[in-house]
């Protein structure tokens, strides 16, 4: 199984970025794909989740209305469109996969994921 993130970078407050998570070796029907972030000195935080075959998604309260998660199944890629970014969004963003997780049942707690990517850095300058 491979999980690879891309798309991070430096952006000004109010700007946008789109992160990509390309995965291989997973049976998409069985796995939820999550975006998890870790800011300096803070615990990991569940940001968003999608399990398209179940039609379920999850967004942390801190990103609702600003972030959108989508999946392009033909490319085995999940995207996180991040708009109206602010300094509090600065973090390393990880893509992770968890088997048999329903995103609308997820409470945002991190620790049960089966596979992780290496992370991509997002820095929002104010």
C-alpha positions in Angstrom: 0.0 0.0 0.0 1.2 3.5 -0.9 -0.2 6.8 0.2 1.4 9.9 -1.2 0.4 13.5 -0.5 1.2 16.6 -2.5 0.1 20.2 -3.0 1.3 21.8 0.2 3.2 25.1 0.2 3.2 28.7 1.4 0.1 30.8 0.9 -1.1 34.1 2.3 -4.0 34.3 4.6 -7.3 34.2 2.7 -5.7 32.2 -0.1 -6.4 28.7 -1.3 -4.5 25.4 -1.8 -5.5 22.0 -3.1 -3.9 19.0 -1.5 -3.9 15.6 -3.3 -3.6 12.1 -1.9 -2.8 9.4 -4.3 -3.2 5.9 -3.0 -2.6 2.4 -4.4 -3.0 -1.1 -3.1 -6.2 -0.3 -1.2 -9.6 -1.7 -1.9 -11.4 1.6 -2.1 -14.8 0.2 -1.1 -13.4 -0.9 2.3 -11.4 2.2 3.3 -12.1 5.7 4.4 -9.5 8.2 3.4 -8.7 10.9 5.9 -6.9 14.2 6.1 -5.2 14.7 9.4 -3.0 17.6 10.4 -0.4 18.4 13.0 0.6 21.9 13.9 3.8 22.7 15.7 3.5 21.8 19.4 0.0 20.4 19.0 -1.6 17.0 18.8 -2.7 15.5 15.5 -6.2 16.7 14.5 -8.7 15.0 12.2 -9.6 17.5 9.5 -11.7 15.6 6.9 -12.7 12.2 5.7 -14.4 10.6 2.7 -15.7 7.2 2.0 -17.3 7.7 -1.3 -18.8 4.3 -1.7 -20.9 4.9 1.4 -21.5 8.6 0.5 -20.1 9.7 3.8 -17.9 12.6 4.7 -16.6 14.4 7.8 -15.3 17.9 8.5 -13.9 19.3 11.7 -15.8 22.3 12.9 -12.7 24.4 12.4 -12.7 23.8 8.6 -16.5 23.5 7.8 -17.5 25.8 5.0 -13.9 26.4 4.0 -12.5 22.9 3.1 -14.0 20.4 0.6 -13.0 16.8 0.3 -13.6 14.9 -3.0 -12.5 11.7 -4.5 -11.6 10.8 -8.1 -12.0 7.0 -7.9 -10.6 6.4 -11.4 -7.3 8.0 -10.3 -7.4 6.6 -6.8 -6.9 10.2 -5.6 -8.5 12.2 -2.9 -8.4 16.0 -2.9 -8.7 18.5 -0.1 -9.6 22.0 -1.4 -8.8 24.5 1.2 -10.2 28.0 0.9 -10.0 31.1 3.0 -6.9 29.8 4.8 -5.7 31.4 8.0 -2.7 31.1 10.2 -4.3 28.4 12.4 -4.4 26.1 9.3 -0.6 26.0 9.3 0.4 22.4 9.8 1.8 19.2 8.3 -1.2 17.6 6.5 -1.2 13.8 6.4 -3.4 11.5 4.3 -4.3 8.3 6.0 -6.5 5.3 5.3 -8.6 3.3 7.8 -10.4 0.1 6.9 -14.1 -0.1 7.7 -14.4 3.4 9.0 -17.6 5.3 8.2 -16.7 8.9 7.9 -20.0 10.2 9.3 -19.3 8.1 12.4 -15.9 9.5 12.9 -15.3 11.8 15.9 -12.1 13.2 14.6 -10.0 11.2 17.0 -6.7 10.0 15.5 -5.1 6.7 16.2 -6.9 3.9 14.4 -5.6 4.5 10.9 -4.0 1.6 9.0 -1.8 3.5 6.5 -0.2 6.9 6.4 1.5 9.1 3.9 4.6 11.1 4.6 2.8 14.4 5.0 2.9 17.7 3.1 3.6 21.1 4.8 1.1 23.9 4.6 2.2 27.4 5.8 -0.2 30.3 5.9 1.3 33.7 6.3 -0.7 36.4 7.9 
